[in-house]
Amino acid sequence: MNSTQLMQDLAGFLFGDVPMMKYLLLAIVVDLILGFVKGVKTSSMKSTFAHLGFTKKFSYFGVIIVANIISQLSDGSAWFSGAAVVFLIAYELVSIIENAALLGAPIPNFITDRLAVMKDTPVDKDGKIKIEK
């Protein structure tokens, strides 16, 4: 057994057969990059924020492992772990949109309004999320 096969078997054992896992990994990477750029642009780059962000992202894998265990104990299908991954992808997409809005990307007002309500973030008269330092 080669090391690639061993890694694939281990990943399958821990995370189950969730085809959307690669999209979660992509969303995590994009969010980390945008978060870093936002921190540089707003001069709010702090190691505490980065540490908390990485810890939260790392904990996603624990959530997926637990969801996979529940899936295996219930009926053996991957629906529970798949639902957990979909939820985490949605959470990451909200964070990506928020970071993009803070960086000045043109985000429609109905989206920034919802983001502001969800996170208690102030919005200016143009519907842009206000940057607080």
C-alpha positions, -999 to +999 in steps of 0.1 A: +000+000+000+015+033-010+013+066+010-013+081-014-037+052-009-032+053+028-040+090+029-072+085+008-083+056+031-076+077+062-096+107+048-124+083+038-125+068+073-125+102+091-146+123+068-167+098+050-177+100+013-186+137+011-180+149-025-185+186-014-154+185+008-132+200-019-156+230-021-153+235+016-115+235+014-117+260-015-140+283+005-117+281+035-087+291+014-105+320-003-118+332+031-084+331+047-068+350+018-096+377+018-094+379+056-056+385+054-060+411+026-088+428+047-065+429+078-037+445+058-061+470+041-078+481+074-046+479+094-064+455+118-040+426+113-035+410+147-021+376+155-050+370+179-076+373+151-055+350+128-051+324+156-089+325+163-096+322+126-073+293+120-086+276+152-122+280+139-113+266+105-095+237+120-125+229+142-146+224+111-128+191+105-137+180+140-174+188+133-172+168+100-156+139+118-184+139+144-210+142+117-195+113+099-196+092+130-233+101+135-239+092+098-223+058+102-241+050+134-275+060+120-280+043+087-246+043+071-254+070+045-235+102+043-265+125+045-256+139+080-220+146+072-230+160+039-255+184+056-227+195+080-204+202+051-231+222+032-237+242+064-200+250+068-197+259+031-227+284+035-210+298+066-178+303+047-195+319+017-212+345+041-177+353+055-163+356+020-191+380+010-185+400+041-148+403+035-153+412-001-178+439+009-153+453+034-127+454+007-150+475-015-165+448-039-199+458-052-223+437-032-260+444-036-277+462-008-301+435+000-272+412+008-252+437+028-284+446+048-288+409+057-251+406+066-254+436+089-284+422+106-267+388+111-235+403+125-248+436+141-225+454+117-232+490+108-240+498+072-235+533+056-262+551+035-248+534+003-254+500+017-216+493+023-205+477+055-187+502+077-151+492+086-145+496+123-109+496+135 
